[in-house]
Amino acid sequence: MIAKAIDKINAEQIAKAMGGKAVPSFKVGDSVKVYVKIKEGDKERVQAFAGTVIACDGGKSNSATFTVRRISFGVGVEKVFPLYSPYIDKVEVEHSAKVRRAKLYYLRELTGKKARLREV
């Protein structure tokens, strides 16, 4: 009984946060491009962050997040994005990879060709 009420509240909050947009569909190991709305003063622009999804946390709750990693000028950069956020404009899947782990934290130690994932 209580679980149904909590699920209903979560669904309402997700619908409110997404503003009628579709929930992005991707999984761990996919190469994605995340378009984020950035507010600078009174202006708003959209900035893309492309990389590999190394973790998804939170399941179906309204506090679900996903972590995207990329190599920028030889330095690994990771960003954690809330899945149900009004600041996420859209998420595009560029490539999908076959992975056998739920979290790809081992990619942090790998560089170059060793850090490649097998394409589907």
Backbone atoms as SQL, in Angstrom:
CREATE TABLE atoms (id INTEGER PRIMARY KEY, chain TEXT, resi INTEGER, resn TEXT, atom TEXT, x REAL, y REAL, z REAL);
INSERT INTO atoms VALUES
  (1, 'A', 1, 'MET', 'N', 0.828, -1.191, 0.000),
  (2, 'A', 1, 'MET', 'CA', 0.000, 0.000, 0.000),
  (3, 'A', 1, 'MET', 'C', 0.877, 1.262, 0.000),
  (4, 'A', 2, 'ILE', 'N', 1.850, 1.285, 0.911),
  (5, 'A', 2, 'ILE', 'CA', 2.740, 2.444, 0.996),
  (6, 'A', 2, 'ILE', 'C', 3.639, 2.512, -0.243),
  (7, 'A', 3, 'ALA', 'N', 4.071, 1.336, -0.740),
  (8, 'A', 3, 'ALA', 'CA', 4.940, 1.303, -1.916),
  (9, 'A', 3, 'ALA', 'C', 4.234, 1.893, -3.131),
  (10, 'A', 4, 'LYS', 'N', 2.941, 1.620, -3.270),
  (11, 'A', 4, 'LYS', 'CA', 2.189, 2.168, -4.396),
  (12, 'A', 4, 'LYS', 'C', 2.102, 3.688, -4.305),
  (13, 'A', 5, 'ALA', 'N', 1.928, 4.195, -3.093),
  (14, 'A', 5, 'ALA', 'CA', 1.857, 5.648, -2.909),
  (15, 'A', 5, 'ALA', 'C', 3.195, 6.300, -3.239),
  (16, 'A', 6, 'ILE', 'N', 4.281, 5.666, -2.818),
  (17, 'A', 6, 'ILE', 'CA', 5.618, 6.198, -3.101),
  (18, 'A', 6, 'ILE', 'C', 5.882, 6.169, -4.605),
  (19, 'A', 7, 'ASP', 'N', 5.511, 5.079, -5.275),
  (20, 'A', 7, 'ASP', 'CA', 5.685, 4.997, -6.728),
  (21, 'A', 7, 'ASP', 'C', 4.878, 6.072, -7.443),
  (22, 'A', 8, 'LYS', 'N', 3.690, 6.340, -6.950),
  (23, 'A', 8, 'LYS', 'CA', 2.836, 7.365, -7.559),
  (24, 'A', 8, 'LYS', 'C', 3.466, 8.750, -7.405),
  (25, 'A', 9, 'ILE', 'N', 3.992, 9.030, -6.218),
  (26, 'A', 9, 'ILE', 'CA', 4.647, 10.324, -5.971),
  (27, 'A', 9, 'ILE', 'C', 5.886, 10.464, -6.844),
  (28, 'A', 10, 'ASN', 'N', 6.692, 9.394, -6.945),
  (29, 'A', 10, 'ASN', 'CA', 7.874, 9.423, -7.807),
  (30, 'A', 10, 'ASN', 'C', 7.494, 9.681, -9.255),
  (31, 'A', 11, 'ALA', 'N', 6.435, 9.015, -9.738),
  (32, 'A', 11, 'ALA', 'CA', 6.002, 9.194, -11.126),
  (33, 'A', 11, 'ALA', 'C', 5.556, 10.632, -11.374),
  (34, 'A', 12, 'GLU', 'N', 4.859, 11.226, -10.416),
  (35, 'A', 12, 'GLU', 'CA', 4.426, 12.614, -10.565),
  (36, 'A', 12, 'GLU', 'C', 5.616, 13.566, -10.615),
  (37, 'A', 13, 'GLN', 'N', 6.606, 13.343, -9.762),
  (38, 'A', 13, 'GLN', 'CA', 7.783, 14.208, -9.740),
  (39, 'A', 13, 'GLN', 'C', 8.600, 14.068, -11.016),
  (40, 'A', 14, 'ILE', 'N', 8.700, 12.841, -11.532),
  (41, 'A', 14, 'ILE', 'CA', 9.436, 12.625, -12.782),
  (42, 'A', 14, 'ILE', 'C', 8.737, 13.327, -13.933),
  (43, 'A', 15, 'ALA', 'N', 7.413, 13.195, -14.002),
  (44, 'A', 15, 'ALA', 'CA', 6.654, 13.854, -15.073),
  (45, 'A', 15, 'ALA', 'C', 6.797, 15.366, -14.989),
  (46, 'A', 16, 'LYS', 'N', 6.798, 15.896, -13.780),
  (47, 'A', 16, 'LYS', 'CA', 6.950, 17.344, -13.588),
  (48, 'A', 16, 'LYS', 'C', 8.338, 17.808, -14.020),
  (49, 'A', 17, 'ALA', 'N', 9.375, 17.041, -13.659),
  (50, 'A', 17, 'ALA', 'CA', 10.747, 17.425, -13.986),
  (51, 'A', 17, 'ALA', 'C', 11.022, 17.327, -15.481),
  (52, 'A', 18, 'MET', 'N', 10.469, 16.325, -16.133),
  (53, 'A', 18, 'MET', 'CA', 10.736, 16.121, -17.560),
  (54, 'A', 18, 'MET', 'C', 9.934, 17.078, -18.429),
  (55, 'A', 19, 'GLY', 'N', 8.835, 17.615, -17.937),
  (56, 'A', 19, 'GLY', 'CA', 8.065, 18.587, -18.701),
  (57, 'A', 19, 'GLY', 'C', 7.483, 18.025, -19.985),
  (58, 'A', 20, 'GLY', 'N', 7.088, 16.769, -19.978),
  (59, 'A', 20, 'GLY', 'CA', 6.480, 16.155, -21.154),
  (60, 'A', 20, 'GLY', 'C', 7.477, 15.535, -22.120),
  (61, 'A', 21, 'LYS', 'N', 8.783, 15.661, -21.849),
  (62, 'A', 21, 'LYS', 'CA', 9.780, 15.053, -22.725),
  (63, 'A', 21, 'LYS', 'C', 9.880, 13.555, -22.444),
  (64, 'A', 22, 'ALA', 'N', 10.351, 12.814, -23.420),
  (65, 'A', 22, 'ALA', 'CA', 10.537, 11.376, -23.248),
  (66, 'A', 22, 'ALA', 'C', 11.778, 11.110, -22.397),
  (67, 'A', 23, 'VAL', 'N', 11.726, 10.028, -21.649),
  (68, 'A', 23, 'VAL', 'CA', 12.867, 9.636, -20.826),
  (69, 'A', 23, 'VAL', 'C', 13.939, 9.061, -21.745),
  (70, 'A', 24, 'PRO', 'N', 15.178, 9.515, -21.646),
  (71, 'A', 24, 'PRO', 'CA', 16.224, 8.996, -22.523),
  (72, 'A', 24, 'PRO', 'C', 16.457, 7.506, -22.292),
  (73, 'A', 25, 'SER', 'N', 16.710, 6.770, -23.372),
  (74, 'A', 25, 'SER', 'CA', 16.902, 5.334, -23.293),
  (75, 'A', 25, 'SER', 'C', 18.342, 4.990, -23.680),
  (76, 'A', 26, 'PHE', 'N', 19.124, 4.555, -22.717),
  (77, 'A', 26, 'PHE', 'CA', 20.506, 4.141, -22.944),
  (78, 'A', 26, 'PHE', 'C', 20.898, 3.209, -21.820),
  (79, 'A', 27, 'LYS', 'N', 22.080, 2.600, -21.948),
  (80, 'A', 27, 'LYS', 'CA', 22.552, 1.685, -20.916),
  (81, 'A', 27, 'LYS', 'C', 24.046, 1.891, -20.696),
  (82, 'A', 28, 'VAL', 'N', 24.582, 1.222, -19.701),
  (83, 'A', 28, 'VAL', 'CA', 26.004, 1.327, -19.393),
  (84, 'A', 28, 'VAL', 'C', 26.798, 0.768, -20.576),
  (85, 'A', 29, 'GLY', 'N', 27.843, 1.470, -20.975),
  (86, 'A', 29, 'GLY', 'CA', 28.670, 1.070, -22.099),
  (87, 'A', 29, 'GLY', 'C', 28.368, 1.829, -23.374),
  (88, 'A', 30, 'ASP', 'N', 27.256, 2.538, -23.411),
  (89, 'A', 30, 'ASP', 'CA', 26.909, 3.315, -24.603),
  (90, 'A', 30, 'ASP', 'C', 27.722, 4.597, -24.656),
  (91, 'A', 31, 'SER', 'N', 28.092, 4.996, -25.868),
  (92, 'A', 31, 'SER', 'CA', 28.693, 6.309, -26.071),
  (93, 'A', 31, 'SER', 'C', 27.552, 7.277, -26.324),
  (94, 'A', 32, 'VAL', 'N', 27.443, 8.280, -25.484),
  (95, 'A', 32, 'VAL', 'CA', 26.309, 9.195, -25.565),
  (96, 'A', 32, 'VAL', 'C', 26.800, 10.628, -25.702),
  (97, 'A', 33, 'LYS', 'N', 25.897, 11.473, -26.174),
  (98, 'A', 33, 'LYS', 'CA', 26.130, 12.913, -26.212),
  (99, 'A', 33, 'LYS', 'C', 24.996, 13.543, -25.416),
  (100, 'A', 34, 'VAL', 'N', 25.346, 14.173, -24.298),
  (101, 'A', 34, 'VAL', 'CA', 24.361, 14.771, -23.402),
  (102, 'A', 34, 'VAL', 'C', 24.335, 16.268, -23.674),
  (103, 'A', 35, 'TYR', 'N', 23.157, 16.785, -23.999),
  (104, 'A', 35, 'TYR', 'CA', 22.979, 18.206, -24.241),
  (105, 'A', 35, 'TYR', 'C', 22.408, 18.832, -22.966),
  (106, 'A', 36, 'VAL', 'N', 23.196, 19.725, -22.344),
  (107, 'A', 36, 'VAL', 'CA', 22.843, 20.316, -21.063),
  (108, 'A', 36, 'VAL', 'C', 22.569, 21.798, -21.250),
  (109, 'A', 37, 'LYS', 'N', 21.486, 22.285, -20.651),
  (110, 'A', 37, 'LYS', 'CA', 21.165, 23.705, -20.677),
  (111, 'A', 37, 'LYS', 'C', 22.008, 24.407, -19.627),
  (112, 'A', 38, 'ILE', 'N', 22.711, 25.455, -20.040),
  (113, 'A', 38, 'ILE', 'CA', 23.563, 26.217, -19.138),
  (114, 'A', 38, 'ILE', 'C', 23.072, 27.656, -19.129),
  (115, 'A', 39, 'LYS', 'N', 22.883, 28.180, -17.934),
  (116, 'A', 39, 'LYS', 'CA', 22.401, 29.550, -17.788),
  (117, 'A', 39, 'LYS', 'C', 23.579, 30.441, -17.419),
  (118, 'A', 40, 'GLU', 'N', 23.802, 31.463, -18.227),
  (119, 'A', 40, 'GLU', 'CA', 24.877, 32.427, -17.989),
  (120, 'A', 40, 'GLU', 'C', 24.261, 33.818, -17.951),
  (121, 'A', 41, 'GLY', 'N', 24.102, 34.342, -16.763),
  (122, 'A', 41, 'GLY', 'CA', 23.449, 35.634, -16.617),
  (123, 'A', 41, 'GLY', 'C', 21.983, 35.508, -16.971),
  (124, 'A', 42, 'ASP', 'N', 21.549, 36.273, -17.967),
  (125, 'A', 42, 'ASP', 'CA', 20.156, 36.179, -18.402),
  (126, 'A', 42, 'ASP', 'C', 20.022, 35.357, -19.684),
  (127, 'A', 43, 'LYS', 'N', 21.142, 34.823, -20.196),
  (128, 'A', 43, 'LYS', 'CA', 21.118, 34.009, -21.406),
  (129, 'A', 43, 'LYS', 'C', 21.159, 32.521, -21.053),
  (130, 'A', 44, 'GLU', 'N', 20.621, 31.723, -21.947),
  (131, 'A', 44, 'GLU', 'CA', 20.660, 30.281, -21.769),
  (132, 'A', 44, 'GLU', 'C', 21.137, 29.643, -23.059),
  (133, 'A', 45, 'ARG', 'N', 22.060, 28.693, -22.942),
  (134, 'A', 45, 'ARG', 'CA', 22.571, 28.003, -24.121),
  (135, 'A', 45, 'ARG', 'C', 22.645, 26.509, -23.828),
  (136, 'A', 46, 'VAL', 'N', 22.852, 25.725, -24.879),
  (137, 'A', 46, 'VAL', 'CA', 22.933, 24.277, -24.756),
  (138, 'A', 46, 'VAL', 'C', 24.369, 23.853, -25.060),
  (139, 'A', 47, 'GLN', 'N', 24.963, 23.078, -24.153),
  (140, 'A', 47, 'GLN', 'CA', 26.330, 22.603, -24.318),
  (141, 'A', 47, 'GLN', 'C', 26.318, 21.084, -24.341),
  (142, 'A', 48, 'ALA', 'N', 27.082, 20.483, -25.241),
  (143, 'A', 48, 'ALA', 'CA', 27.127, 19.032, -25.378),
  (144, 'A', 48, 'ALA', 'C', 28.311, 18.471, -24.595),
  (145, 'A', 49, 'PHE', 'N', 28.104, 17.312, -23.980),
  (146, 'A', 49, 'PHE', 'CA', 29.165, 16.581, -23.300),
  (147, 'A', 49, 'PHE', 'C', 29.086, 15.149, -23.808),
  (148, 'A', 50, 'ALA', 'N', 30.092, 14.736, -24.580),
  (149, 'A', 50, 'ALA', 'CA', 30.083, 13.404, -25.186),
  (150, 'A', 50, 'ALA', 'C', 31.048, 12.500, -24.440),
  (151, 'A', 51, 'GLY', 'N', 30.657, 11.259, -24.245),
  (152, 'A', 51, 'GLY', 'CA', 31.510, 10.300, -23.569),
  (153, 'A', 51, 'GLY', 'C', 30.823, 8.953, -23.424),
  (154, 'A', 52, 'THR', 'N', 31.397, 8.100, -22.589),
  (155, 'A', 52, 'THR', 'CA', 30.893, 6.751, -22.362),
  (156, 'A', 52, 'THR', 'C', 30.193, 6.689, -21.019),
  (157, 'A', 53, 'VAL', 'N', 29.022, 6.078, -20.986),
  (158, 'A', 53, 'VAL', 'CA', 28.290, 5.898, -19.734),
  (159, 'A', 53, 'VAL', 'C', 28.988, 4.785, -18.961),
  (160, 'A', 54, 'ILE', 'N', 29.519, 5.116, -17.767),
  (161, 'A', 54, 'ILE', 'CA', 30.216, 4.102, -16.970),
  (162, 'A', 54, 'ILE', 'C', 29.389, 3.638, -15.783),
  (163, 'A', 55, 'ALA', 'N', 28.296, 4.338, -15.448),
  (164, 'A', 55, 'ALA', 'CA', 27.472, 3.921, -14.311),
  (165, 'A', 55, 'ALA', 'C', 26.094, 4.544, -14.409),
  (166, 'A', 56, 'CYS', 'N', 25.103, 3.798, -13.940),
  (167, 'A', 56, 'CYS', 'CA', 23.742, 4.293, -13.773),
  (168, 'A', 56, 'CYS', 'C', 23.316, 3.935, -12.358),
  (169, 'A', 57, 'ASP', 'N', 22.872, 4.917, -11.596),
  (170, 'A', 57, 'ASP', 'CA', 22.490, 4.702, -10.200),
  (171, 'A', 57, 'ASP', 'C', 21.081, 5.207, -9.972),
  (172, 'A', 58, 'GLY', 'N', 20.376, 4.572, -9.063),
  (173, 'A', 58, 'GLY', 'CA', 19.076, 5.074, -8.642),
  (174, 'A', 58, 'GLY', 'C', 17.886, 4.384, -9.245),
  (175, 'A', 59, 'GLY', 'N', 18.095, 3.538, -10.248),
  (176, 'A', 59, 'GLY', 'CA', 16.989, 2.787, -10.833),
  (177, 'A', 59, 'GLY', 'C', 15.904, 3.662, -11.410),
  (178, 'A', 60, 'LYS', 'N', 14.669, 3.442, -10.955),
  (179, 'A', 60, 'LYS', 'CA', 13.506, 4.162, -11.478),
  (180, 'A', 60, 'LYS', 'C', 13.099, 5.332, -10.590),
  (181, 'A', 61, 'SER', 'N', 13.878, 5.638, -9.565),
  (182, 'A', 61, 'SER', 'CA', 13.496, 6.717, -8.655),
  (183, 'A', 61, 'SER', 'C', 13.740, 8.076, -9.298),
  (184, 'A', 62, 'ASN', 'N', 13.175, 9.106, -8.691),
  (185, 'A', 62, 'ASN', 'CA', 13.327, 10.450, -9.252),
  (186, 'A', 62, 'ASN', 'C', 14.720, 11.015, -9.002),
  (187, 'A', 63, 'SER', 'N', 15.535, 10.346, -8.209),
  (188, 'A', 63, 'SER', 'CA', 16.904, 10.808, -7.956),
  (189, 'A', 63, 'SER', 'C', 17.927, 9.982, -8.735),
  (190, 'A', 64, 'ALA', 'N', 17.508, 9.304, -9.802),
  (191, 'A', 64, 'ALA', 'CA', 18.414, 8.480, -10.600),
  (192, 'A', 64, 'ALA', 'C', 19.455, 9.349, -11.302),
  (193, 'A', 65, 'THR', 'N', 20.684, 8.843, -11.371),
  (194, 'A', 65, 'THR', 'CA', 21.772, 9.564, -12.021),
  (195, 'A', 65, 'THR', 'C', 22.527, 8.618, -12.953),
  (196, 'A', 66, 'PHE', 'N', 23.286, 9.211, -13.866),
  (197, 'A', 66, 'PHE', 'CA', 24.194, 8.436, -14.700),
  (198, 'A', 66, 'PHE', 'C', 25.499, 9.200, -14.825),
  (199, 'A', 67, 'THR', 'N', 26.602, 8.452, -14.936),
  (200, 'A', 67, 'THR', 'CA', 27.939, 9.034, -14.988),
  (201, 'A', 67, 'THR', 'C', 28.505, 8.848, -16.382),
  (202, 'A', 68, 'VAL', 'N', 29.010, 9.930, -16.954),
  (203, 'A', 68, 'VAL', 'CA', 29.596, 9.908, -18.295),
  (204, 'A', 68, 'VAL', 'C', 31.064, 10.283, -18.168),
  (205, 'A', 69, 'ARG', 'N', 31.927, 9.500, -18.832),
  (206, 'A', 69, 'ARG', 'CA', 33.378, 9.722, -18.776),
  (207, 'A', 69, 'ARG', 'C', 33.917, 9.969, -20.177),
  (208, 'A', 70, 'ARG', 'N', 34.826, 10.904, -20.252),
  (209, 'A', 70, 'ARG', 'CA', 35.520, 11.188, -21.505),
  (210, 'A', 70, 'ARG', 'C', 36.957, 11.568, -21.209),
  (211, 'A', 71, 'ILE', 'N', 37.799, 11.531, -22.226),
  (212, 'A', 71, 'ILE', 'CA', 39.186, 11.963, -22.115),
  (213, 'A', 71, 'ILE', 'C', 39.288, 13.313, -22.794),
  (214, 'A', 72, 'SER', 'N', 39.692, 14.331, -22.044),
  (215, 'A', 72, 'SER', 'CA', 39.809, 15.677, -22.575),
  (216, 'A', 72, 'SER', 'C', 41.239, 16.173, -22.365),
  (217, 'A', 73, 'PHE', 'N', 41.953, 16.375, -23.455),
  (218, 'A', 73, 'PHE', 'CA', 43.352, 16.829, -23.421),
  (219, 'A', 73, 'PHE', 'C', 44.210, 15.910, -22.548),
  (220, 'A', 74, 'GLY', 'N', 43.978, 14.597, -22.660),
  (221, 'A', 74, 'GLY', 'CA', 44.779, 13.618, -21.940),
  (222, 'A', 74, 'GLY', 'C', 44.374, 13.411, -20.492),
  (223, 'A', 75, 'VAL', 'N', 43.339, 14.073, -20.050),
  (224, 'A', 75, 'VAL', 'CA', 42.879, 13.958, -18.658),
  (225, 'A', 75, 'VAL', 'C', 41.461, 13.394, -18.672),
  (226, 'A', 76, 'GLY', 'N', 41.215, 12.405, -17.829),
  (227, 'A', 76, 'GLY', 'CA', 39.884, 11.833, -17.727),
  (228, 'A', 76, 'GLY', 'C', 38.939, 12.771, -16.996),
  (229, 'A', 77, 'VAL', 'N', 37.769, 13.016, -17.582),
  (230, 'A', 77, 'VAL', 'CA', 36.765, 13.903, -16.991),
  (231, 'A', 77, 'VAL', 'C', 35.475, 13.110, -16.850),
  (232, 'A', 78, 'GLU', 'N', 34.904, 13.121, -15.646),
  (233, 'A', 78, 'GLU', 'CA', 33.639, 12.447, -15.397),
  (234, 'A', 78, 'GLU', 'C', 32.619, 13.454, -14.916),
  (235, 'A', 79, 'LYS', 'N', 31.396, 13.315, -15.406),
  (236, 'A', 79, 'LYS', 'CA', 30.299, 14.156, -14.938),
  (237, 'A', 79, 'LYS', 'C', 29.141, 13.253, -14.563),
  (238, 'A', 80, 'VAL', 'N', 28.508, 13.583, -13.469),
  (239, 'A', 80, 'VAL', 'CA', 27.322, 12.866, -13.016),
  (240, 'A', 80, 'VAL', 'C', 26.109, 13.725, -13.336),
  (241, 'A', 81, 'PHE', 'N', 25.186, 13.173, -14.119),
  (242, 'A', 81, 'PHE', 'CA', 23.991, 13.894, -14.531),
  (243, 'A', 81, 'PHE', 'C', 22.765, 13.279, -13.870),
  (244, 'A', 82, 'PRO', 'N', 21.848, 14.095, -13.363),
  (245, 'A', 82, 'PRO', 'CA', 20.568, 13.548, -12.924),
  (246, 'A', 82, 'PRO', 'C', 19.748, 13.151, -14.152),
  (247, 'A', 83, 'LEU', 'N', 19.166, 11.970, -14.107),
  (248, 'A', 83, 'LEU', 'CA', 18.439, 11.462, -15.268),
  (249, 'A', 83, 'LEU', 'C', 17.181, 12.268, -15.544),
  (250, 'A', 84, 'TYR', 'N', 16.451, 12.604, -14.488),
  (251, 'A', 84, 'TYR', 'CA', 15.189, 13.338, -14.643),
  (252, 'A', 84, 'TYR', 'C', 15.406, 14.784, -14.239),
  (253, 'A', 85, 'SER', 'N', 16.046, 15.534, -15.115),
  (254, 'A', 85, 'SER', 'CA', 16.358, 16.919, -14.816),
  (255, 'A', 85, 'SER', 'C', 15.831, 17.814, -15.932),
  (256, 'A', 86, 'PRO', 'N', 15.279, 18.969, -15.583),
  (257, 'A', 86, 'PRO', 'CA', 14.856, 19.891, -16.634),
  (258, 'A', 86, 'PRO', 'C', 16.043, 20.526, -17.362),
  (259, 'A', 87, 'TYR', 'N', 17.248, 20.406, -16.802),
  (260, 'A', 87, 'TYR', 'CA', 18.431, 20.983, -17.440),
  (261, 'A', 87, 'TYR', 'C', 19.030, 20.077, -18.504),
  (262, 'A', 88, 'ILE', 'N', 18.608, 18.821, -18.579),
  (263, 'A', 88, 'ILE', 'CA', 19.064, 17.926, -19.631),
  (264, 'A', 88, 'ILE', 'C', 18.131, 18.133, -20.817),
  (265, 'A', 89, 'ASP', 'N', 18.674, 18.673, -21.914),
  (266, 'A', 89, 'ASP', 'CA', 17.860, 18.935, -23.095),
  (267, 'A', 89, 'ASP', 'C', 17.535, 17.632, -23.808),
  (268, 'A', 90, 'LYS', 'N', 18.580, 16.852, -24.121),
  (269, 'A', 90, 'LYS', 'CA', 18.371, 15.541, -24.733),
  (270, 'A', 90, 'LYS', 'C', 19.638, 14.713, -24.581),
  (271, 'A', 91, 'VAL', 'N', 19.483, 13.407, -24.790),
  (272, 'A', 91, 'VAL', 'CA', 20.606, 12.476, -24.735),
  (273, 'A', 91, 'VAL', 'C', 20.574, 11.672, -26.022),
  (274, 'A', 92, 'GLU', 'N', 21.656, 11.748, -26.796),
  (275, 'A', 92, 'GLU', 'CA', 21.756, 10.996, -28.044),
  (276, 'A', 92, 'GLU', 'C', 22.722, 9.843, -27.854),
  (277, 'A', 93, 'VAL', 'N', 22.321, 8.654, -28.282),
  (278, 'A', 93, 'VAL', 'CA', 23.204, 7.490, -28.235),
  (279, 'A', 93, 'VAL', 'C', 23.955, 7.435, -29.551),
  (280, 'A', 94, 'GLU', 'N', 25.295, 7.504, -29.474),
  (281, 'A', 94, 'GLU', 'CA', 26.120, 7.466, -30.677),
  (282, 'A', 94, 'GLU', 'C', 26.489, 6.029, -31.042),
  (283, 'A', 95, 'HIS', 'N', 26.967, 5.258, -30.051),
  (284, 'A', 95, 'HIS', 'CA', 27.353, 3.864, -30.256),
  (285, 'A', 95, 'HIS', 'C', 26.880, 3.054, -29.058),
  (286, 'A', 96, 'SER', 'N', 26.629, 1.783, -29.302),
  (287, 'A', 96, 'SER', 'CA', 26.320, 0.871, -28.205),
  (288, 'A', 96, 'SER', 'C', 27.420, -0.170, -28.128),
  (289, 'A', 97, 'ALA', 'N', 27.748, -0.578, -26.919),
  (290, 'A', 97, 'ALA', 'CA', 28.790, -1.570, -26.712),
  (291, 'A', 97, 'ALA', 'C', 28.254, -2.706, -25.862),
  (292, 'A', 98, 'LYS', 'N', 28.841, -3.877, -26.053),
  (293, 'A', 98, 'LYS', 'CA', 28.462, -5.040, -25.260),
  (294, 'A', 98, 'LYS', 'C', 29.372, -5.078, -24.037),
  (295, 'A', 99, 'VAL', 'N', 28.775, -4.961, -22.866),
  (296, 'A', 99, 'VAL', 'CA', 29.544, -4.989, -21.622),
  (297, 'A', 99, 'VAL', 'C', 28.970, -6.060, -20.712),
  (298, 'A', 100, 'ARG', 'N', 29.796, -6.533, -19.786),
  (299, 'A', 100, 'ARG', 'CA', 29.375, -7.585, -18.870),
  (300, 'A', 100, 'ARG', 'C', 29.421, -7.131, -17.421),
  (301, 'A', 101, 'ARG', 'N', 29.403, -5.835, -17.223),
  (302, 'A', 101, 'ARG', 'CA', 29.435, -5.270, -15.880),
  (303, 'A', 101, 'ARG', 'C', 28.375, -4.185, -15.773),
  (304, 'A', 102, 'ALA', 'N', 27.918, -3.940, -14.566),
  (305, 'A', 102, 'ALA', 'CA', 26.956, -2.870, -14.334),
  (306, 'A', 102, 'ALA', 'C', 27.663, -1.536, -14.150),
  (307, 'A', 103, 'LYS', 'N', 28.892, -1.574, -13.664),
  (308, 'A', 103, 'LYS', 'CA', 29.694, -0.371, -13.467),
  (309, 'A', 103, 'LYS', 'C', 31.030, -0.573, -14.175),
  (310, 'A', 104, 'LEU', 'N', 31.426, 0.386, -14.973),
  (311, 'A', 104, 'LEU', 'CA', 32.660, 0.280, -15.747),
  (312, 'A', 104, 'LEU', 'C', 33.767, 1.137, -15.152),
  (313, 'A', 105, 'TYR', 'N', 33.915, 1.078, -13.844),
  (314, 'A', 105, 'TYR', 'CA', 34.937, 1.879, -13.170),
  (315, 'A', 105, 'TYR', 'C', 36.348, 1.460, -13.550),
  (316, 'A', 106, 'TYR', 'N', 36.526, 0.247, -14.068),
  (317, 'A', 106, 'TYR', 'CA', 37.856, -0.195, -14.463),
  (318, 'A', 106, 'TYR', 'C', 38.398, 0.615, -15.640),
  (319, 'A', 107, 'LEU', 'N', 37.541, 1.327, -16.355),
  (320, 'A', 107, 'LEU', 'CA', 38.013, 2.155, -17.469),
  (321, 'A', 107, 'LEU', 'C', 38.848, 3.335, -16.995),
  (322, 'A', 108, 'ARG', 'N', 38.748, 3.665, -15.710),
  (323, 'A', 108, 'ARG', 'CA', 39.511, 4.803, -15.181),
  (324, 'A', 108, 'ARG', 'C', 41.006, 4.552, -15.257),
  (325, 'A', 109, 'GLU', 'N', 41.431, 3.305, -15.133),
  (326, 'A', 109, 'GLU', 'CA', 42.859, 2.976, -15.160),
  (327, 'A', 109, 'GLU', 'C', 43.372, 2.675, -16.560),
  (328, 'A', 110, 'LEU', 'N', 42.481, 2.520, -17.527),
  (329, 'A', 110, 'LEU', 'CA', 42.891, 2.130, -18.867),
  (330, 'A', 110, 'LEU', 'C', 42.962, 3.345, -19.785),
  (331, 'A', 111, 'THR', 'N', 43.911, 3.309, -20.718),
  (332, 'A', 111, 'THR', 'CA', 44.043, 4.385, -21.697),
  (333, 'A', 111, 'THR', 'C', 44.264, 3.776, -23.076),
  (334, 'A', 112, 'GLY', 'N', 44.028, 4.558, -24.088),
  (335, 'A', 112, 'GLY', 'CA', 44.313, 4.133, -25.459),
  (336, 'A', 112, 'GLY', 'C', 43.448, 2.987, -25.924),
  (337, 'A', 113, 'LYS', 'N', 44.072, 2.045, -26.642),
  (338, 'A', 113, 'LYS', 'CA', 43.322, 0.935, -27.219),
  (339, 'A', 113, 'LYS', 'C', 42.773, -0.013, -26.163),
  (340, 'A', 114, 'LYS', 'N', 43.382, -0.042, -25.002),
  (341, 'A', 114, 'LYS', 'CA', 42.895, -0.926, -23.938),
  (342, 'A', 114, 'LYS', 'C', 41.548, -0.471, -23.380),
  (343, 'A', 115, 'ALA', 'N', 41.237, 0.784, -23.578),
  (344, 'A', 115, 'ALA', 'CA', 39.993, 1.337, -23.034),
  (345, 'A', 115, 'ALA', 'C', 38.825, 1.187, -23.997),
  (346, 'A', 116, 'ARG', 'N', 39.028, 0.481, -25.105),
  (347, 'A', 116, 'ARG', 'CA', 37.935, 0.320, -26.065),
  (348, 'A', 116, 'ARG', 'C', 36.942, -0.714, -25.571),
  (349, 'A', 117, 'LEU', 'N', 35.681, -0.529, -25.953),
  (350, 'A', 117, 'LEU', 'CA', 34.628, -1.477, -25.636),
  (351, 'A', 117, 'LEU', 'C', 34.178, -2.146, -26.928),
  (352, 'A', 118, 'ARG', 'N', 33.729, -3.390, -26.821),
  (353, 'A', 118, 'ARG', 'CA', 33.307, -4.158, -27.991),
  (354, 'A', 118, 'ARG', 'C', 31.954, -3.629, -28.506),
  (355, 'A', 119, 'GLU', 'N', 31.926, -3.295, -29.784),
  (356, 'A', 119, 'GLU', 'CA', 30.691, -2.766, -30.394),
  (357, 'A', 119, 'GLU', 'C', 29.671, -3.884, -30.542),
  (358, 'A', 120, 'VAL', 'N', 28.397, -3.505, -30.479),
  (359, 'A', 120, 'VAL', 'CA', 27.316, -4.487, -30.627),
  (360, 'A', 120, 'VAL', 'C', 27.061, -4.751, -32.090);
